[in-house]
Amino acid sequence: MLTFFRFFSFITIIVLLLTSTASFSQQVQVNEQELDYEIFDIVLKEKTLYQSAEFYRTNDGSILAPLQLIESLLEIDLTYNPDTRQFNGGFADIKIDTNLQQVSSSITGPTYWSNTEQGYYFDIKLISKLLQSELIINYNILSLIITPKDKTLTFPIEVRLLRESKELAYLPTDTVHYNFMVDDQYRLFTPPKGQVALGLANNSSDTTLNTNLSLYGDVLNHAANLTLNTNTVSKDVAGRLNFKRDQVSPNKKILGVLNNYSFGDVSNTLTRFGIPVSGLGFSFSTIDKRFNNYYGKAIIDENVPAGWEVELYRYGLLIAITTATEDGRVLFEDIDVNYGTNRFTLKLYGPYGETETRNSDVIVGNQIIKQGNVDFTVNYVDQTKSIFNNSSSDINSEFIPTFYMQSNIGLGNKTSLGLGYLSQEYAGIASDKDEQVILSLSKSLPSSLLDISTTFNDTDEYNYNINLVGAIGQQDRYRLTALSNKTDTVENNKITGYYFSRFDNFTITGVSSLTENIYTTEKNDIQNYQLIVGTPILGASISNKFDYTKTHTDIITVPDKEIIKGELSATKSFGSLVTSRFSLNYLLNQIDIQEPGITSAHLNTNWRTLTQMNGSLDISLYENDQYQIINRFAWKTKKINFTNNITYSSLTKWTVGIGITFNLDYDYYKNEVNLQSEYTAQSSTLDLFAYHDRNKSGNFDEFDSALSGVKFGSVTYWDDLPTNRRGYTYLPNARIGRPFKIDYDTRETKSDLLSPVYDDVYFYTHAGGVTSFDVPFNYTSYLDGLIVNLSDKTVPPSIPLELVTMNNKVLKTFKSDFNSSYSLEKMWPGKYKIRIEPGYLDKLGLVSLPAEHLINIKTGTNFVDVPDFELINVEEHVKNTSELAHNEFYTVQFGAYDSREYCALRVAQLKQSGFADAFYIIEGTNCKVFVGEFRTGAAADEYKSTMPKTLVDDGFTVIYREGEDIYSIQVEAYSIQLSAVIKDGKCDTAAFEEITRKLDHLYIVETDSYCKLYLGDYTSPLNARNALDKLPDSVKKGAFLVKH
C-alpha cells in the first residue's frame, strides 16, 4: 500500500503540471466566478485619487479595472455600449470612437473583459489604449498608476482642481462618488426576515424535534441578527444575538470617526495577539469591516445557520471544510494569507439542499495609515457568556471581563506604530488576571511589508515576532516569519518560510518550519514541510497536500518520530444540476501500530432537477471500519421546502428525519407574511416608489402621478414584482455590504419611452434592512435623421455626428448606419444641436448643408424627425455661392492638418514655388493652408489653373472669412539688446532651447525691441485659457494671453 500511494502521489503531480492551459484569443470574456479578487489604490501622476478600489485578476495575471470608476475619477466622457461593444467619448483633445474588437486587435496577446455585478471590467492594457496613458500595477505600493504618454496631456479632474486653486494631493474618497448613491437606512423596527427550519428526527433511542432560526431585522435603529437552535432532547437554547451599526455608505463614517460598532454577542477574530476575542459585550472600530487587514495568518468567523456545512475556497481550490456549531457559528483558523488581496469564498450547504455563497477579504500590505492618522479597535466582553444560556455559560453569574484594544498611528514614510493591550480575568480567582501589552512597527517596503512586534506582561513571559510578506511579480508570493516566546512552562523558537506561485491554472504552495521547544526537563525539535499543488482538471477543482513532520527529543530513550501524510480533494460540477465533492486523508508511513493507508474519505454529491426536487448523498469512511451514510431529499415549492433525510452509521444505526424550511419576510404593501424559498436569508429589501415626475421637480407632488408596471433588475426573483397601481413595489433579496446598481424596464408601463431621471442609482444596504427610494420617471424622445450626398449621390458609411448643447459642448458622439441614417434613443426634453463632426468634413473636402440642425424636444414628444443633412463638395458649394460678406473672399485651400509646424513648412514650400501670398490659419485643433485672395470663385479657379499639376490636384477653391481675433499664449520675451538672443541679426532659437524641449507648437515673433516666444493660435479666449491651464507649472509662471 505504501508503494501504491507514493506512485499515486507522483502521478498526481505529473498530471497537475501537464494540465495548465493558456488562451490565445484576442479579446476574451471571462465569467466573474473565474477571476481572482484584488484591491489597489488608483494613483494619477503620483497623486492618490481613490483608495481600496476593487479589481480582478485572470489566471495568467492580467488585471481588469472598473471602467466606470476610472471614468468618474478622471471626470472624462467615456461610455461603453454593451449591445454594439462600442466605446465613445473624449477628453482634452482626444476623441474616443472605437469598438472592443478594434482596440483589442491593436494589443499583442489576449485582452480580457468581464460583466460583473459591479459593472464592466476591462483589461488595463485596453484602457491604456483608450486613455492614451500607461496603466501599470505597482506592487510596491499596491496601486494602479496612471501616467499619460504625452506629458502635456491633462485630465479634466486636474483642470478642475487647478482652477479651484486646490493642490492635487490626496483626494478623499468622499469627493469621488457614485453618480447617485442611496445610503443605507436603519429603522426603529423592521419585521424580522430570515430562515426558519423545523425538523423531526427518530432513531432507536428517542424522537427529537429541532428548531433552527436565523433572523435579521432592525431594532431601535440598529441591525439585529438572531441565531437560535433548540431541540426537545437536550432542551438547551443555543444561539447568538448581536446588534450593530455600520457606515451607511463606503464613504460615510459613524459619529465622524467610527466605521462600525456592535453589542451583544460580538466577535473579533483578527487581534494582534493571535487569539480571538468573542463573547457577551461590545466593540467599536474605525477600521472598515468590508476588509480584514492582518499581517500573519488569518481567522475567518461567520454567522451561519446551525448544522450547515461550509467549504472554504481560495483561487477556486477547496482548502477547508467545517460544520456550523449549534449556536450558528463557523470558525476557520490558522489560514495562510499572501501579500496583496486574499479573497476567500465560503460555499454554504444546508441540510436540506439550501445553498449560499459569501466572500471574505483579507488584505496584506496596503493598510499603512497616513502620517498623523490614528485608527483603533476596542472590545470589552465576557468570553464565558452569551445572551442565551447553554452548557458553557451562565448569564446570571459574575461578569468576567476581557478587554482588548489595538491602535495604530501613522508615522509617515510608509510606517506605522501599533500599540495593543489585552486584559483577561478568570472565573473563581479574583487575583488571577492576565495582562499583556504589544508594541508593533509596520513598514511598507518595495513589494513587501515588514512587521515587527513584541509582547510582554508583568512576569518574565514574552513573545517576539518578525513577519516579512511580499510579492515577486504578479504571480509569486512569499512570507518569512521568526518568533520566540516564553511562558512559565516552555520556551518556543520557530522559523517559518512560505512560498506561493501560480502558473496559469496551476497553483503550488510550499511551507516549511523549524520549531524548538525547550521545557524544564527536555528539549525537542520539530521539522515540518508541506507541499500543496492544485489545478482544475476536466472541469474539476483538484488539490493535493503533502505533509512531512519529524520530531526529535534530547531524551535518548525516546526515538525520533516521522509522520508522512496527505490530503487529496476534488470538486466538480456536472452542468448546473449536479456537484460532487470528494476528499480523502492518507498516511504514507507507519506510526506506532497505525499502518499506512487511507485514514478517512468523504464523498458528497448534491443534485437538483430543473424544477422542484433536490437532494444530496454523503458517504464518510473512517478508520476501524467506521462509516456513515446520509441521504437527503427536498421537495421545493415557491414558499416552503419539504425535507427528508435518512442516516445510517456504524455507531448509531438508523435515523430518519422529516422537516420543513422556509425564508420569512413581511410585505407590508400586501399586509401578509411572505414565505419564500427562493432567496438567501442574509439579504436586504428595497422599498421603491415609481412616479411620473411631470413638472421635473425631483420630488413627488400634486402635479405627479404614480407609475405602475415598472420592473426592476437584476435579481431574477424581481421579474414578478412590478410596481403596483399605487407605484410601489417591495423587492427582497438585495445584496448587502457593497454598492449595487438596479436596472429599469418600462415596457409594461403606459409608455416604453419613460426613463428614470437618475439613470445610475446605487444602493448600499445591510442584512435585514429596508431601504426606501422614490424613483422619478419622465418621457424621453426618439429621434432619427438621414444624410444625403448632393454631389455623387453616394454617402460614406459610419459618418461621425455630434450632439451638442446650445453652448457647443459635445454631449455625445455617434455614427450613422450603413444606410446613411442615424438615430438617438431616450433623449430628454430640451434644446440641442446635431452636426456632422467638422474635422471629418474637412478631411474629405465636404460641406454640410446646413452646418447643424437645432432640435427642440418638448415634453410629451415621442418622436423627432430631424431634417436631412446634405453633403456637397467644397468646390461645388463655392460655385453655387454668389454673394460674399464684406469680410469674405475666395481662396485656394491646400488641406487641413493637425500640426502647426507642418502648416508653416507647407507655406514655406509654396512661397519657394512662387506663391508669395500663401498663408495658414489655426482653426480649432487643426490648421489650414491657403493661397491667394479673390473676389470671385472664377478668379480663384483661374489662378489655380496656373499652378503646377502636382499642386492643382491637391487644392480646391473655398470661401474664407477674415477679421476674427486670434489668441496666443506669450511664454517668454527677451530684449534684443541681449547678445545671447541675437544671431546674424535675428532672434536665435537656441536661446529658447530649454523651453522648446518641454513644449511643442512654439514659434518666435521678432518685434522692434523683443524676441517673443508664443504658443498656439486659438480662435477663442476660452480655448487659449484651457491650453494655458494645461502648461507645466515651471512654464505657466509668467505666461499670459495675448490677442493678435
LINSULNOR-V427231 format. One record per helix or strand of 3 or more residues. SS is the DSSP state (h for helix, s for strand). FROM is the first residue (numbers start at 1). TO is the last residue. If there is no record, write none. Layout:
ss = [SS SS]
from = [FROM FROM]
to = [TO TO]
This chain:
ss = [h s h s s s h s s s h s s h s s h h s s s s s s s s s s s s s s s s s s s s s s s s s s s s s s s s s s h s s s s s s s s s h s s s s h s h s s h h s s h h s s h h s]
from = [2 27 32 36 47 63 67 77 86 94 100 111 119 124 133 143 156 173 180 193 207 222 237 260 277 298 309 317 329 340 355 374 402 415 429 448 462 476 491 506 523 540 561 578 597 613 627 641 653 672 684 711 716 728 743 754 761 770 800 810 821 830 838 846 852 863 869 874 888 900 918 926 937 949 956 967 979 989 1002 1010 1021 1033 1040]
to = [18 29 34 44 57 66 74 81 91 99 105 116 123 131 138 148 163 175 182 203 219 231 246 268 285 303 314 323 335 349 364 382 412 426 445 456 472 486 503 518 537 553 574 587 608 622 636 649 667 676 692 713 720 734 745 756 763 789 804 815 828 836 844 849 857 865 873 879 897 912 923 934 945 952 961 975 981 996 1006 1018 1029 1036 1043]
